[in-house]
Amino acid sequence: MKINNEITKSKSIRHEEIEQDRGERNAEKEVRPYKYSRLSKIPAVIKAVIIKYWFAGAIYFFIGWGIPYNTIDQLDVMAGLGLAIGLVTDVIVNKILILLDDDKNKMRKYIMFSKKKIYSILINLIYGLVLSVFISYTYSYINVLVINIKNLPKESVVLPVEPLLYGLFFLIYDFLFLTIRNLIFFKKYFKKGEFQDV
């Protein structure tokens, strides 16, 4: 009789533990709806690359191609692209990456400034301008190099700016700066398998 009572009691406790665990999982799903979905199986770096590449290309598509050529100074276009990149990064991209993050903070190392502070948008705007300058000068140097090698007219545009390559250059410079930042400031956290907000 005692054995039956103990078995019944243990089953009841186990049932309560299962229900409690299920409730915690449901609560976590509400907070992080993508944590237990198919997206959670995709490596963090792949998600970061796709999201950043798409938004960078889309920004140039709407702003770079949306402004008729020779109707505005190219420095103004470069500044406008940089400010747009910074704003979209702070308001949309970073929030999507954080939403897709898991408990191990794997996505945090792909966000340059992830702290939710008032000045974070200003920092991201400056960072966007820096990226825009680097991308613009990359196009310029490539064109000048090819023109000099092939002896083409100086006004030739060998490599015009377009969304796909613009997004690729954005990724290269963004990941370059992220790598430098991570190696300098967060080396000790990578050894522990942790990552802190910036």
Buried (B, 14 or more C-beta within 10 A) or exposed (E): EEEEEEEEEEEEEEEEEEEEEEEEEEEEEEEBEBBBEEEBEEEBEEBBBEBBBEBBBBBBBEBBEEBEEEEEEEEEBBBBBBBBBBBBBBEEBBBBBBBBBEEEBBBBBBBBBBEEEEEBBEBBBBBBBBBBBBBBEBBEEBBEEBBEEEEEEEEEEBEEBEBEBBBBBBBBBBBEBBEEBBEEEBEEBEEEEEBEEB
